[in-house]
């Protein structure tokens, strides 16, 4: 059974930092591109950052130079270090796994809430 379990969300003041983690099980992790997405109330889910199986990264313009995505294939985890947080970063953050070759094979985590107070 595939599971993606996010952790690390919470309440933080503007300018603060949080580190999200996603632990994957039931998949051949090294064959998956991983990503973080977020969804704010009343808005569509949007891409935050992705990291390929080869560790190439991609970021939304809104988080460049503030967020860093990384992966540990030995531990089957992907992390998102979030610095200089802003109130507009408030959202539920989701972890996504997409198979590198079979692109329709996609899994999502249950999400973790990040709230940034002003």
Backbone as CSV, one residue per row, in Angstrom:
resi,resn,N_x,N_y,N_z,CA_x,CA_y,CA_z,C_x,C_y,C_z
1,UNK,0.848,-1.193,0.000,0.000,0.000,0.000,0.882,1.241,0.000
2,UNK,0.572,2.159,-0.916,1.356,3.377,-1.031,0.889,4.389,0.020
3,UNK,1.849,4.981,0.694,1.539,6.045,1.650,2.534,7.170,1.495
4,UNK,2.019,8.380,1.479,2.831,9.586,1.567,2.338,10.328,2.801
5,UNK,3.199,10.497,3.768,2.802,11.098,5.033,3.599,12.371,5.258
6,UNK,2.878,13.493,5.259,3.520,14.790,5.471,3.570,15.109,6.957
7,UNK,4.561,15.881,7.326,4.676,16.355,8.702,5.423,17.685,8.697
8,UNK,5.347,18.384,9.826,6.118,19.606,9.976,5.334,20.893,9.830
9,UNK,4.057,20.793,9.489,3.262,22.000,9.379,2.989,22.610,10.740
10,UNK,2.424,23.803,10.729,2.104,24.461,11.987,1.862,25.930,11.808
11,UNK,1.879,26.641,12.921,1.654,28.087,12.949,2.977,28.787,13.185
12,UNK,3.269,29.777,12.360,4.524,30.509,12.481,4.264,31.976,12.152
13,UNK,5.043,32.846,12.732,4.924,34.270,12.430,5.603,34.594,11.102
14,UNK,5.138,35.654,10.487,5.763,36.111,9.242,7.259,36.338,9.461
15,UNK,8.036,35.889,8.485,9.486,35.974,8.590,10.126,34.730,9.179
16,UNK,9.313,33.851,9.718,9.825,32.640,10.331,10.061,31.529,9.331
17,UNK,10.417,30.358,9.866,10.757,29.211,9.027,10.013,27.966,9.495
18,UNK,9.787,27.082,8.561,9.256,25.748,8.844,9.919,24.769,7.881
19,UNK,9.995,23.524,8.322,10.519,22.476,7.451,9.472,21.371,7.365
20,UNK,8.987,21.138,6.163,8.033,20.062,5.919,8.778,18.817,5.464
21,UNK,8.265,17.674,5.872,8.822,16.411,5.418,7.707,15.514,4.907
22,UNK,8.050,14.669,3.954,7.109,13.703,3.405,7.817,12.356,3.369
23,UNK,7.253,11.409,4.081,7.819,10.055,4.115,6.998,9.154,3.205
24,UNK,7.660,8.532,2.273,6.984,7.671,1.302,7.234,6.206,1.620
25,UNK,6.212,5.414,1.424,6.343,3.957,1.568,5.500,3.281,0.505
26,UNK,5.905,2.075,0.125,5.141,1.319,-0.863,5.470,1.658,-2.301
27,UNK,6.471,2.501,-2.529,6.884,2.841,-3.894,8.408,2.720,-4.006
28,UNK,8.864,2.545,-5.240,10.302,2.569,-5.511,10.699,4.024,-5.611
29,UNK,11.007,4.596,-4.479,11.122,6.049,-4.330,12.066,6.681,-5.348
30,UNK,13.173,6.052,-5.631,14.175,6.654,-6.515,13.681,6.788,-7.953
31,UNK,12.575,6.112,-8.296,12.016,6.211,-9.639,10.925,7.271,-9.752
32,UNK,10.714,8.011,-8.696,9.645,8.992,-8.653,10.182,10.414,-8.559
33,UNK,9.570,11.292,-9.358,9.725,12.725,-9.129,8.813,13.089,-7.969
34,UNK,9.301,13.958,-7.114,8.525,14.354,-5.935,8.223,15.841,-6.002
35,UNK,7.131,16.217,-5.391,6.779,17.626,-5.422,5.975,18.044,-4.213
36,UNK,5.997,19.331,-3.986,5.145,19.954,-2.970,4.182,20.898,-3.686
37,UNK,2.936,20.798,-3.318,1.875,21.651,-3.836,1.149,22.244,-2.644
38,UNK,0.416,23.315,-2.882,-0.353,23.905,-1.793,-1.703,24.396,-2.297
39,UNK,-2.631,24.444,-1.363,-3.963,24.926,-1.683,-4.454,25.798,-0.553
40,UNK,-4.680,27.056,-0.885,-5.235,28.007,0.073,-6.758,27.988,-0.032
41,UNK,-7.458,28.417,1.004,-8.921,28.417,0.968,-9.451,29.194,-0.223
42,UNK,-10.352,28.588,-0.976,-10.972,29.252,-2.105,-10.104,29.332,-3.346
43,UNK,-8.934,28.703,-3.297,-8.028,28.760,-4.442,-7.727,27.364,-4.957
44,UNK,-7.209,27.312,-6.177,-6.824,26.029,-6.751,-5.486,25.581,-6.181
45,UNK,-5.286,24.275,-6.214,-4.001,23.738,-5.789,-2.929,24.192,-6.768
46,UNK,-1.779,24.604,-6.236,-0.717,25.120,-7.087,0.616,24.465,-6.751
47,UNK,1.463,24.421,-7.768,2.796,23.869,-7.585,3.634,24.805,-6.725
48,UNK,4.380,24.221,-5.801,5.334,24.988,-4.997,6.758,24.675,-5.463
49,UNK,7.094,23.395,-5.481,8.439,22.976,-5.877,8.418,21.507,-6.256
50,UNK,9.292,21.149,-7.182,9.447,19.756,-7.554,10.917,19.385,-7.582
51,UNK,11.161,18.091,-7.426,12.529,17.573,-7.530,12.452,16.256,-8.286
52,UNK,13.253,16.153,-9.330,13.214,14.962,-10.169,13.945,13.803,-9.510
53,UNK,13.869,12.649,-10.151,14.590,11.495,-9.631,16.092,11.743,-9.655
54,UNK,16.515,12.631,-10.540,17.926,12.991,-10.606,18.279,14.224,-9.801
55,UNK,17.309,14.688,-8.995,17.485,15.833,-8.079,17.538,17.187,-8.763
56,UNK,17.020,17.290,-9.986,16.817,18.610,-10.578,15.598,19.237,-9.918
57,UNK,15.694,20.528,-9.658,14.624,21.189,-8.922,13.940,22.264,-9.753
58,UNK,12.711,22.564,-9.355,11.919,23.590,-10.018,11.068,24.248,-8.952
59,UNK,10.941,25.574,-9.027,10.199,26.317,-8.011,9.194,27.270,-8.643
60,UNK,8.099,27.476,-7.944,7.196,28.551,-8.318,7.910,29.876,-8.077
61,UNK,7.625,30.862,-8.925,8.288,32.160,-8.782,8.057,32.757,-7.395
62,UNK,6.889,32.491,-6.838,6.527,33.101,-5.555,7.357,32.589,-4.384
63,UNK,8.040,31.458,-4.566,8.809,30.898,-3.453,10.298,30.808,-3.742
64,UNK,10.706,31.178,-4.959,12.132,31.128,-5.293,12.931,31.956,-4.314
65,UNK,14.081,31.453,-3.946,15.017,32.108,-3.020,14.536,32.091,-1.572
66,UNK,13.360,31.497,-1.331,12.884,31.360,0.062,12.712,29.900,0.458
67,UNK,12.308,29.066,-0.501,12.053,27.649,-0.215,13.112,26.789,-0.893
68,UNK,13.422,25.660,-0.267,14.362,24.701,-0.838,13.801,23.298,-0.701
69,UNK,13.710,22.593,-1.827,13.254,21.212,-1.819,14.463,20.300,-1.896
70,UNK,14.389,19.182,-1.185,15.483,18.212,-1.210,14.899,16.814,-1.020
71,UNK,15.670,15.818,-1.383,15.217,14.443,-1.223,16.347,13.585,-0.675
72,UNK,15.950,12.535,0.032,16.899,11.561,0.570,16.403,10.187,0.121
73,UNK,17.013,9.661,-0.918,16.558,8.386,-1.464,16.808,7.219,-0.507
74,UNK,17.778,7.362,0.374,18.053,6.297,1.339,16.943,6.206,2.388
75,UNK,16.316,7.346,2.681,15.268,7.389,3.702,13.870,7.513,3.108
76,UNK,13.788,7.569,1.777,12.490,7.711,1.098,11.731,8.948,1.583
77,UNK,12.442,10.041,1.685,11.815,11.268,2.152,12.113,12.436,1.211
78,UNK,11.197,13.367,1.189,11.390,14.636,0.500,11.035,15.732,1.491
79,UNK,11.815,16.787,1.470,11.630,17.866,2.441,11.469,19.194,1.726
80,UNK,10.862,20.125,2.428,10.714,21.487,1.925,11.084,22.425,3.053
81,UNK,12.214,23.081,2.911,12.645,24.090,3.879,12.057,25.420,3.448
82,UNK,11.277,26.006,4.321,10.584,27.248,4.001,11.085,28.351,4.917
83,UNK,11.721,29.345,4.336,12.241,30.482,5.082,11.517,31.755,4.681
84,UNK,11.667,32.772,5.501,11.058,34.085,5.215,9.588,33.941,4.848
85,UNK,8.883,33.206,5.662,7.488,32.917,5.358,6.631,34.170,5.400
86,UNK,5.632,34.192,4.531,4.711,35.310,4.402,3.280,34.824,4.670
87,UNK,2.403,35.725,5.064,1.014,35.307,5.278,0.395,34.632,4.051
88,UNK,0.824,35.057,2.868,0.267,34.455,1.651,0.773,33.041,1.403
89,UNK,1.702,32.560,2.202,2.124,31.161,2.132,1.175,30.243,2.901
90,UNK,0.226,30.825,3.601,-0.736,30.026,4.352,-1.547,29.141,3.420
91,UNK,-1.529,27.845,3.689,-2.221,26.875,2.826,-2.063,25.481,3.418
92,UNK,-2.780,24.550,2.839,-2.500,23.137,3.092,-1.464,22.703,2.071
93,UNK,-0.397,22.111,2.548,0.695,21.681,1.685,0.619,20.171,1.481
94,UNK,0.697,19.781,0.216,0.570,18.379,-0.162,1.849,17.871,-0.812
95,UNK,2.176,16.649,-0.517,3.287,15.941,-1.144,2.748,15.110,-2.297
96,UNK,3.469,15.122,-3.404,3.057,14.365,-4.584,4.219,13.524,-5.079
97,UNK,3.905,12.309,-5.494,4.892,11.428,-6.127,4.391,11.059,-7.513
98,UNK,5.238,11.226,-8.500,4.891,10.875,-9.883,6.003,10.022,-10.472
99,UNK,5.596,8.848,-11.013,6.595,7.952,-11.580,7.285,8.621,-12.769
100,UNK,8.574,8.458,-12.832,9.365,9.111,-13.877,8.984,8.650,-15.270
101,UNK,8.649,7.362,-15.419,8.347,6.827,-16.753,6.844,6.666,-16.977
102,UNK,6.136,6.200,-15.982,4.679,6.000,-16.082,4.003,7.221,-15.453
103,UNK,3.824,8.264,-16.258,3.451,9.576,-15.740,2.055,9.618,-15.139
104,UNK,1.209,8.650,-15.481,-0.120,8.636,-14.893,-0.137,7.982,-13.517
105,UNK,0.985,7.447,-13.101,1.094,6.861,-11.762,1.482,7.972,-10.801
106,UNK,0.458,8.467,-10.103,0.620,9.623,-9.236,-0.009,9.317,-7.878
107,UNK,0.675,9.726,-6.837,0.157,9.572,-5.475,0.259,10.902,-4.741
108,UNK,-0.702,11.121,-3.852,-0.750,12.342,-3.047,-0.802,11.986,-1.567
109,UNK,-0.214,12.849,-0.777,-0.362,12.750,0.659,-1.650,13.408,1.113
110,UNK,-1.878,13.363,2.420,-3.132,13.881,2.958,-3.069,15.381,3.243
111,UNK,-1.885,15.945,3.228,-1.718,17.383,3.423,-1.369,17.747,4.855
112,UNK,-0.685,18.866,4.989,-0.348,19.416,6.302,-0.569,20.922,6.256
113,UNK,-1.179,21.447,7.293,-1.548,22.861,7.321,-0.353,23.719,7.717
114,UNK,-0.139,24.764,6.946,0.845,25.799,7.284,0.096,27.118,7.408
115,UNK,0.229,27.744,8.555,-0.419,29.027,8.791,0.640,30.048,9.193
116,UNK,0.685,31.152,8.448,1.660,32.211,8.719,0.893,33.439,9.173
117,UNK,1.155,33.868,10.389,0.460,35.026,10.932,1.263,36.294,10.662
118,UNK,0.537,37.378,10.496,1.211,38.664,10.197,1.545,39.416,11.467
